[in-house]
């Protein structure tokens, strides 16, 4: 009986670690997407300024 309790605790711990890993990865993906969007807007603004000043 004690063996099954230890296995159950280990499985619960494994599920918790896996869940936290996926949550942290999802947060990093969202933050990375926001920064990519900001960089794209900055590059677009730079390109527009370069085109306007080139006249």
Secondary structure, DSSP 8 states (H G I E B T S, - for coil): -HHHHHHHHHHHHHHHHHHHHHHHHHHHHHHHHHHHHHHHHHHHHHHHHHHHHT-
